[in-house]
Amino acid sequence: MVVAMSGLVGFIAWVLFVAVWIALAFWPARVAGRKGHSFFGYFILSLIFWPLALILAYVVKDRGRPGMLDAPAPSFGPDPTDGL
């Protein structure tokens, strides 16, 4: 009876471990997906090497928004050179 219970507990522990592992793999994939990169590619990478995928997902450039150098300057009211 003790052997059967320990086998069941071990099985439940492995199932929980795999569920948490897969759930954590979605984190870098969602971050990269929001930035315009491959969700599936980052998901596979995070299944294999989660820390690297998480760091890369936060470091890669956002493809959806222009960079700071490409963005137009903010406008605060009327242009003072309009009356010239």
N, C-alpha and C positions, 0 to 999 in steps of 0.2 A: 504493500500500500504506500509506503514511504517513497519507493522508487517511482511509482506511477505519479505521485503528486509532484515530485521534483522534476519529472519530465514535462509535466503540464506547465509548471511554473517557468521552466526554461523556455518552453515554446512560446508562452505568452510574453516573456521578456524579449525574445527575438522579434516577435511580431511588433511589439511596441518600439523597439530599436529601429527597425526598418521603416515604420510609419513616421517616426520623428526624423529619420535621415531623409526620407523623401520630402517631408514637409519643409525641412530646412533648405532643401535644394531649390524650392520655389522662390526663396528670398532673392538671391542674386539674379535669377532668371527674370523676375518681375522688374527689378531695378534696371537691368539691361534692356528689357523689352520696352519700358517707358522711355528710354533714351534712343530708341530706334534701332537697336541691335537685335540679334537673333535670340528670341526667347528659348527656343529648343536647344540651340547650341550652348547657351549658358546653363541651361538645365542639365544637360549631359555633363558639361564640365564640372558643375557643382556636385553632381553625384560622385564623380571620380575624385575631385580635389576641391572641396568646399571653400577653404580659406582663400585660395587663389582666385576662384570665381567671384567671391564676395568683394575682394579688393579690386579686381579688374572692373567689376560692374560699377563701382563707385568712381573709378578713375577715368574710364573711357569718356570720350567727348559725346555730348548730346547731339544727335543728328537731326533732331526736330527743331531746335532753336538756333538762330545764328549766334556766333561767338560774340564776345564783348567788343572785339575790334570791328565786326561787321554791323553791329547794331547802330542805328541812327542816334545822334545826340538827343537827350531829352529836351523838350521845349517847355519853358516856363513863362507863358504869356505871349503877348505880341512881340514880333521881331522889331527891335529898335531901329533897324536900318530900312524898314519899310517906307518911312516918310522921306527918305533922301532921294 
